[in-house]
Amino acid sequence: MLSVRLEKDVPDVVVSLSGNLDMMTGEVLQETIKSLDSAQVHSLTFSIGGLDFIDSTGVGQLLKYYKRCAAKDICFRIENDNPEIEEILKIIGIRELVES
């Protein structure tokens, strides 16, 4: 199960995730992001410290949003204080692309 909350709304959006971000739950995040008016967003931050698990599908979603933000000159960040999830981000190379 995945819980997605908008902590802050436009123009500086913070999306807080908790639970599992995987193939079975990714649609929940996708629907939340679709609801945002990207023309009004200046920054998009994912707060993922509450995640217990992330699989390749979840990582792929974060990368997709990173690319979309880069194309629209929107600042993209991932905040995380979960050491297990952070290790995954570093191994995959996301931390070379995305600031925290």
Phi and psi in radians as a Rosetta constraint file:
Dihedral C 1 N 2 CA 2 C 2 CIRCULARHARMONIC -2.175 0.35
Dihedral N 2 CA 2 C 2 N 3 CIRCULARHARMONIC 2.327 0.35
Dihedral C 2 N 3 CA 3 C 3 CIRCULARHARMONIC -1.910 0.35
Dihedral N 3 CA 3 C 3 N 4 CIRCULARHARMONIC 2.242 0.35
Dihedral C 3 N 4 CA 4 C 4 CIRCULARHARMONIC -2.159 0.35
Dihedral N 4 CA 4 C 4 N 5 CIRCULARHARMONIC 2.171 0.35
Dihedral C 4 N 5 CA 5 C 5 CIRCULARHARMONIC -2.257 0.35
Dihedral N 5 CA 5 C 5 N 6 CIRCULARHARMONIC 2.390 0.35
Dihedral C 5 N 6 CA 6 C 6 CIRCULARHARMONIC -1.485 0.35
Dihedral N 6 CA 6 C 6 N 7 CIRCULARHARMONIC 1.927 0.35
Dihedral C 6 N 7 CA 7 C 7 CIRCULARHARMONIC -1.402 0.35
Dihedral N 7 CA 7 C 7 N 8 CIRCULARHARMONIC -0.645 0.35
Dihedral C 7 N 8 CA 8 C 8 CIRCULARHARMONIC -2.386 0.35
Dihedral N 8 CA 8 C 8 N 9 CIRCULARHARMONIC 2.556 0.35
Dihedral C 8 N 9 CA 9 C 9 CIRCULARHARMONIC -1.836 0.35
Dihedral N 9 CA 9 C 9 N 10 CIRCULARHARMONIC -3.030 0.35
Dihedral C 9 N 10 CA 10 C 10 CIRCULARHARMONIC -0.909 0.35
Dihedral N 10 CA 10 C 10 N 11 CIRCULARHARMONIC 2.550 0.35
Dihedral C 10 N 11 CA 11 C 11 CIRCULARHARMONIC -1.537 0.35
Dihedral N 11 CA 11 C 11 N 12 CIRCULARHARMONIC -0.269 0.35
Dihedral C 11 N 12 CA 12 C 12 CIRCULARHARMONIC -1.920 0.35
Dihedral N 12 CA 12 C 12 N 13 CIRCULARHARMONIC 1.611 0.35
Dihedral C 12 N 13 CA 13 C 13 CIRCULARHARMONIC -1.512 0.35
Dihedral N 13 CA 13 C 13 N 14 CIRCULARHARMONIC 2.339 0.35
Dihedral C 13 N 14 CA 14 C 14 CIRCULARHARMONIC -2.129 0.35
Dihedral N 14 CA 14 C 14 N 15 CIRCULARHARMONIC 2.119 0.35
Dihedral C 14 N 15 CA 15 C 15 CIRCULARHARMONIC -1.896 0.35
Dihedral N 15 CA 15 C 15 N 16 CIRCULARHARMONIC 2.060 0.35
Dihedral C 15 N 16 CA 16 C 16 CIRCULARHARMONIC -1.751 0.35
Dihedral N 16 CA 16 C 16 N 17 CIRCULARHARMONIC 2.215 0.35
Dihedral C 16 N 17 CA 17 C 17 CIRCULARHARMONIC -2.014 0.35
Dihedral N 17 CA 17 C 17 N 18 CIRCULARHARMONIC 2.465 0.35
Dihedral C 17 N 18 CA 18 C 18 CIRCULARHARMONIC -2.543 0.35
Dihedral N 18 CA 18 C 18 N 19 CIRCULARHARMONIC 2.644 0.35
Dihedral C 18 N 19 CA 19 C 19 CIRCULARHARMONIC 1.788 0.35
Dihedral N 19 CA 19 C 19 N 20 CIRCULARHARMONIC -2.375 0.35
Dihedral C 19 N 20 CA 20 C 20 CIRCULARHARMONIC -2.032 0.35
Dihedral N 20 CA 20 C 20 N 21 CIRCULARHARMONIC 2.242 0.35
Dihedral C 20 N 21 CA 21 C 21 CIRCULARHARMONIC -1.891 0.35
Dihedral N 21 CA 21 C 21 N 22 CIRCULARHARMONIC 1.788 0.35
Dihedral C 21 N 22 CA 22 C 22 CIRCULARHARMONIC -2.600 0.35
Dihedral N 22 CA 22 C 22 N 23 CIRCULARHARMONIC -2.982 0.35
Dihedral C 22 N 23 CA 23 C 23 CIRCULARHARMONIC -1.016 0.35
Dihedral N 23 CA 23 C 23 N 24 CIRCULARHARMONIC -0.582 0.35
Dihedral C 23 N 24 CA 24 C 24 CIRCULARHARMONIC -1.405 0.35
Dihedral N 24 CA 24 C 24 N 25 CIRCULARHARMONIC -0.394 0.35
Dihedral C 24 N 25 CA 25 C 25 CIRCULARHARMONIC -2.029 0.35
Dihedral N 25 CA 25 C 25 N 26 CIRCULARHARMONIC -0.119 0.35
Dihedral C 25 N 26 CA 26 C 26 CIRCULARHARMONIC -1.009 0.35
Dihedral N 26 CA 26 C 26 N 27 CIRCULARHARMONIC -0.497 0.35
Dihedral C 26 N 27 CA 27 C 27 CIRCULARHARMONIC -1.106 0.35
Dihedral N 27 CA 27 C 27 N 28 CIRCULARHARMONIC -0.551 0.35
Dihedral C 27 N 28 CA 28 C 28 CIRCULARHARMONIC -1.065 0.35
Dihedral N 28 CA 28 C 28 N 29 CIRCULARHARMONIC -0.806 0.35
Dihedral C 28 N 29 CA 29 C 29 CIRCULARHARMONIC -1.146 0.35
Dihedral N 29 CA 29 C 29 N 30 CIRCULARHARMONIC -0.754 0.35
Dihedral C 29 N 30 CA 30 C 30 CIRCULARHARMONIC -1.014 0.35
Dihedral N 30 CA 30 C 30 N 31 CIRCULARHARMONIC -0.744 0.35
Dihedral C 30 N 31 CA 31 C 31 CIRCULARHARMONIC -1.131 0.35
Dihedral N 31 CA 31 C 31 N 32 CIRCULARHARMONIC -0.675 0.35
Dihedral C 31 N 32 CA 32 C 32 CIRCULARHARMONIC -1.136 0.35
Dihedral N 32 CA 32 C 32 N 33 CIRCULARHARMONIC -0.788 0.35
Dihedral C 32 N 33 CA 33 C 33 CIRCULARHARMONIC -1.148 0.35
Dihedral N 33 CA 33 C 33 N 34 CIRCULARHARMONIC -0.658 0.35
Dihedral C 33 N 34 CA 34 C 34 CIRCULARHARMONIC -1.055 0.35
Dihedral N 34 CA 34 C 34 N 35 CIRCULARHARMONIC -0.523 0.35
Dihedral C 34 N 35 CA 35 C 35 CIRCULARHARMONIC -1.290 0.35
Dihedral N 35 CA 35 C 35 N 36 CIRCULARHARMONIC -0.227 0.35
Dihedral C 35 N 36 CA 36 C 36 CIRCULARHARMONIC -1.439 0.35
Dihedral N 36 CA 36 C 36 N 37 CIRCULARHARMONIC 2.497 0.35
Dihedral C 36 N 37 CA 37 C 37 CIRCULARHARMONIC -1.567 0.35
Dihedral N 37 CA 37 C 37 N 38 CIRCULARHARMONIC 1.725 0.35
Dihedral C 37 N 38 CA 38 C 38 CIRCULARHARMONIC -1.072 0.35
Dihedral N 38 CA 38 C 38 N 39 CIRCULARHARMONIC -0.383 0.35
Dihedral C 38 N 39 CA 39 C 39 CIRCULARHARMONIC -1.159 0.35
Dihedral N 39 CA 39 C 39 N 40 CIRCULARHARMONIC -0.392 0.35
Dihedral C 39 N 40 CA 40 C 40 CIRCULARHARMONIC -1.760 0.35
Dihedral N 40 CA 40 C 40 N 41 CIRCULARHARMONIC -0.100 0.35
Dihedral C 40 N 41 CA 41 C 41 CIRCULARHARMONIC -1.534 0.35
Dihedral N 41 CA 41 C 41 N 42 CIRCULARHARMONIC 2.221 0.35
Dihedral C 41 N 42 CA 42 C 42 CIRCULARHARMONIC -1.741 0.35
Dihedral N 42 CA 42 C 42 N 43 CIRCULARHARMONIC -0.559 0.35
Dihedral C 42 N 43 CA 43 C 43 CIRCULARHARMONIC -2.542 0.35
Dihedral N 43 CA 43 C 43 N 44 CIRCULARHARMONIC 2.581 0.35
Dihedral C 43 N 44 CA 44 C 44 CIRCULARHARMONIC -2.285 0.35
Dihedral N 44 CA 44 C 44 N 45 CIRCULARHARMONIC 2.055 0.35
Dihedral C 44 N 45 CA 45 C 45 CIRCULARHARMONIC -2.074 0.35
Dihedral N 45 CA 45 C 45 N 46 CIRCULARHARMONIC 2.242 0.35
Dihedral C 45 N 46 CA 46 C 46 CIRCULARHARMONIC -1.732 0.35
Dihedral N 46 CA 46 C 46 N 47 CIRCULARHARMONIC 2.103 0.35
Dihedral C 46 N 47 CA 47 C 47 CIRCULARHARMONIC -1.703 0.35
Dihedral N 47 CA 47 C 47 N 48 CIRCULARHARMONIC 1.841 0.35
Dihedral C 47 N 48 CA 48 C 48 CIRCULARHARMONIC -1.976 0.35
Dihedral N 48 CA 48 C 48 N 49 CIRCULARHARMONIC 0.209 0.35
Dihedral C 48 N 49 CA 49 C 49 CIRCULARHARMONIC -1.057 0.35
Dihedral N 49 CA 49 C 49 N 50 CIRCULARHARMONIC -0.363 0.35
Dihedral C 49 N 50 CA 50 C 50 CIRCULARHARMONIC -1.502 0.35
Dihedral N 50 CA 50 C 50 N 51 CIRCULARHARMONIC -0.036 0.35
Dihedral C 50 N 51 CA 51 C 51 CIRCULARHARMONIC -1.261 0.35
Dihedral N 51 CA 51 C 51 N 52 CIRCULARHARMONIC 2.419 0.35
Dihedral C 51 N 52 CA 52 C 52 CIRCULARHARMONIC -1.648 0.35
Dihedral N 52 CA 52 C 52 N 53 CIRCULARHARMONIC -0.433 0.35
Dihedral C 52 N 53 CA 53 C 53 CIRCULARHARMONIC -2.729 0.35
Dihedral N 53 CA 53 C 53 N 54 CIRCULARHARMONIC 2.501 0.35
Dihedral C 53 N 54 CA 54 C 54 CIRCULARHARMONIC -2.472 0.35
Dihedral N 54 CA 54 C 54 N 55 CIRCULARHARMONIC 2.314 0.35
Dihedral C 54 N 55 CA 55 C 55 CIRCULARHARMONIC -1.891 0.35
Dihedral N 55 CA 55 C 55 N 56 CIRCULARHARMONIC -3.043 0.35
Dihedral C 55 N 56 CA 56 C 56 CIRCULARHARMONIC -1.101 0.35
Dihedral N 56 CA 56 C 56 N 57 CIRCULARHARMONIC -0.538 0.35
Dihedral C 56 N 57 CA 57 C 57 CIRCULARHARMONIC -1.146 0.35
Dihedral N 57 CA 57 C 57 N 58 CIRCULARHARMONIC -0.761 0.35
Dihedral C 57 N 58 CA 58 C 58 CIRCULARHARMONIC -1.122 0.35
Dihedral N 58 CA 58 C 58 N 59 CIRCULARHARMONIC -0.747 0.35
Dihedral C 58 N 59 CA 59 C 59 CIRCULARHARMONIC -1.079 0.35
Dihedral N 59 CA 59 C 59 N 60 CIRCULARHARMONIC -0.729 0.35
Dihedral C 59 N 60 CA 60 C 60 CIRCULARHARMONIC -1.056 0.35
Dihedral N 60 CA 60 C 60 N 61 CIRCULARHARMONIC -0.674 0.35
Dihedral C 60 N 61 CA 61 C 61 CIRCULARHARMONIC -1.103 0.35
Dihedral N 61 CA 61 C 61 N 62 CIRCULARHARMONIC -0.797 0.35
Dihedral C 61 N 62 CA 62 C 62 CIRCULARHARMONIC -1.060 0.35
Dihedral N 62 CA 62 C 62 N 63 CIRCULARHARMONIC -0.715 0.35
Dihedral C 62 N 63 CA 63 C 63 CIRCULARHARMONIC -1.145 0.35
Dihedral N 63 CA 63 C 63 N 64 CIRCULARHARMONIC -0.649 0.35
Dihedral C 63 N 64 CA 64 C 64 CIRCULARHARMONIC -1.069 0.35
Dihedral N 64 CA 64 C 64 N 65 CIRCULARHARMONIC -0.790 0.35
Dihedral C 64 N 65 CA 65 C 65 CIRCULARHARMONIC -1.177 0.35
Dihedral N 65 CA 65 C 65 N 66 CIRCULARHARMONIC -0.619 0.35
Dihedral C 65 N 66 CA 66 C 66 CIRCULARHARMONIC -1.039 0.35
Dihedral N 66 CA 66 C 66 N 67 CIRCULARHARMONIC -0.835 0.35
Dihedral C 66 N 67 CA 67 C 67 CIRCULARHARMONIC -1.120 0.35
Dihedral N 67 CA 67 C 67 N 68 CIRCULARHARMONIC -0.713 0.35
Dihedral C 67 N 68 CA 68 C 68 CIRCULARHARMONIC -1.106 0.35
Dihedral N 68 CA 68 C 68 N 69 CIRCULARHARMONIC -0.737 0.35
Dihedral C 68 N 69 CA 69 C 69 CIRCULARHARMONIC -1.144 0.35
Dihedral N 69 CA 69 C 69 N 70 CIRCULARHARMONIC -0.747 0.35
Dihedral C 69 N 70 CA 70 C 70 CIRCULARHARMONIC -1.052 0.35
Dihedral N 70 CA 70 C 70 N 71 CIRCULARHARMONIC -0.696 0.35
Dihedral C 70 N 71 CA 71 C 71 CIRCULARHARMONIC -1.171 0.35
Dihedral N 71 CA 71 C 71 N 72 CIRCULARHARMONIC -0.462 0.35
Dihedral C 71 N 72 CA 72 C 72 CIRCULARHARMONIC -1.841 0.35
Dihedral N 72 CA 72 C 72 N 73 CIRCULARHARMONIC 0.167 0.35
Dihedral C 72 N 73 CA 73 C 73 CIRCULARHARMONIC 1.019 0.35
Dihedral N 73 CA 73 C 73 N 74 CIRCULARHARMONIC 0.712 0.35
Dihedral C 73 N 74 CA 74 C 74 CIRCULARHARMONIC -1.785 0.35
Dihedral N 74 CA 74 C 74 N 75 CIRCULARHARMONIC 2.282 0.35
Dihedral C 74 N 75 CA 75 C 75 CIRCULARHARMONIC -1.172 0.35
Dihedral N 75 CA 75 C 75 N 76 CIRCULARHARMONIC 2.272 0.35
Dihedral C 75 N 76 CA 76 C 76 CIRCULARHARMONIC -2.125 0.35
Dihedral N 76 CA 76 C 76 N 77 CIRCULARHARMONIC 2.296 0.35
Dihedral C 76 N 77 CA 77 C 77 CIRCULARHARMONIC -2.399 0.35
Dihedral N 77 CA 77 C 77 N 78 CIRCULARHARMONIC 2.704 0.35
Dihedral C 77 N 78 CA 78 C 78 CIRCULARHARMONIC -2.198 0.35
Dihedral N 78 CA 78 C 78 N 79 CIRCULARHARMONIC 2.037 0.35
Dihedral C 78 N 79 CA 79 C 79 CIRCULARHARMONIC -1.711 0.35
Dihedral N 79 CA 79 C 79 N 80 CIRCULARHARMONIC 2.346 0.35
Dihedral C 79 N 80 CA 80 C 80 CIRCULARHARMONIC -2.724 0.35
Dihedral N 80 CA 80 C 80 N 81 CIRCULARHARMONIC 2.297 0.35
Dihedral C 80 N 81 CA 81 C 81 CIRCULARHARMONIC -2.124 0.35
Dihedral N 81 CA 81 C 81 N 82 CIRCULARHARMONIC 0.309 0.35
Dihedral C 81 N 82 CA 82 C 82 CIRCULARHARMONIC -1.691 0.35
Dihedral N 82 CA 82 C 82 N 83 CIRCULARHARMONIC 1.938 0.35
Dihedral C 82 N 83 CA 83 C 83 CIRCULARHARMONIC -1.083 0.35
Dihedral N 83 CA 83 C 83 N 84 CIRCULARHARMONIC -0.605 0.35
Dihedral C 83 N 84 CA 84 C 84 CIRCULARHARMONIC -1.167 0.35
Dihedral N 84 CA 84 C 84 N 85 CIRCULARHARMONIC -0.783 0.35
Dihedral C 84 N 85 CA 85 C 85 CIRCULARHARMONIC -1.187 0.35
Dihedral N 85 CA 85 C 85 N 86 CIRCULARHARMONIC -0.677 0.35
Dihedral C 85 N 86 CA 86 C 86 CIRCULARHARMONIC -1.077 0.35
Dihedral N 86 CA 86 C 86 N 87 CIRCULARHARMONIC -0.688 0.35
Dihedral C 86 N 87 CA 87 C 87 CIRCULARHARMONIC -1.058 0.35
Dihedral N 87 CA 87 C 87 N 88 CIRCULARHARMONIC -0.714 0.35
Dihedral C 87 N 88 CA 88 C 88 CIRCULARHARMONIC -1.083 0.35
Dihedral N 88 CA 88 C 88 N 89 CIRCULARHARMONIC -0.788 0.35
Dihedral C 88 N 89 CA 89 C 89 CIRCULARHARMONIC -1.067 0.35
Dihedral N 89 CA 89 C 89 N 90 CIRCULARHARMONIC -0.676 0.35
Dihedral C 89 N 90 CA 90 C 90 CIRCULARHARMONIC -1.234 0.35
Dihedral N 90 CA 90 C 90 N 91 CIRCULARHARMONIC -0.773 0.35
Dihedral C 90 N 91 CA 91 C 91 CIRCULARHARMONIC -1.076 0.35
Dihedral N 91 CA 91 C 91 N 92 CIRCULARHARMONIC -0.739 0.35
Dihedral C 91 N 92 CA 92 C 92 CIRCULARHARMONIC -1.283 0.35
Dihedral N 92 CA 92 C 92 N 93 CIRCULARHARMONIC -0.398 0.35
Dihedral C 92 N 93 CA 93 C 93 CIRCULARHARMONIC 1.739 0.35
Dihedral N 93 CA 93 C 93 N 94 CIRCULARHARMONIC 0.143 0.35
Dihedral C 93 N 94 CA 94 C 94 CIRCULARHARMONIC -1.126 0.35
Dihedral N 94 CA 94 C 94 N 95 CIRCULARHARMONIC -0.625 0.35
Dihedral C 94 N 95 CA 95 C 95 CIRCULARHARMONIC -1.166 0.35
Dihedral N 95 CA 95 C 95 N 96 CIRCULARHARMONIC -0.324 0.35
Dihedral C 95 N 96 CA 96 C 96 CIRCULARHARMONIC -1.294 0.35
Dihedral N 96 CA 96 C 96 N 97 CIRCULARHARMONIC -0.408 0.35
Dihedral C 96 N 97 CA 97 C 97 CIRCULARHARMONIC -1.705 0.35
Dihedral N 97 CA 97 C 97 N 98 CIRCULARHARMONIC -0.712 0.35
Dihedral C 97 N 98 CA 98 C 98 CIRCULARHARMONIC -1.994 0.35
Dihedral N 98 CA 98 C 98 N 99 CIRCULARHARMONIC 2.281 0.35
Dihedral C 98 N 99 CA 99 C 99 CIRCULARHARMONIC -1.394 0.35
Dihedral N 99 CA 99 C 99 N 100 CIRCULARHARMONIC 2.802 0.35
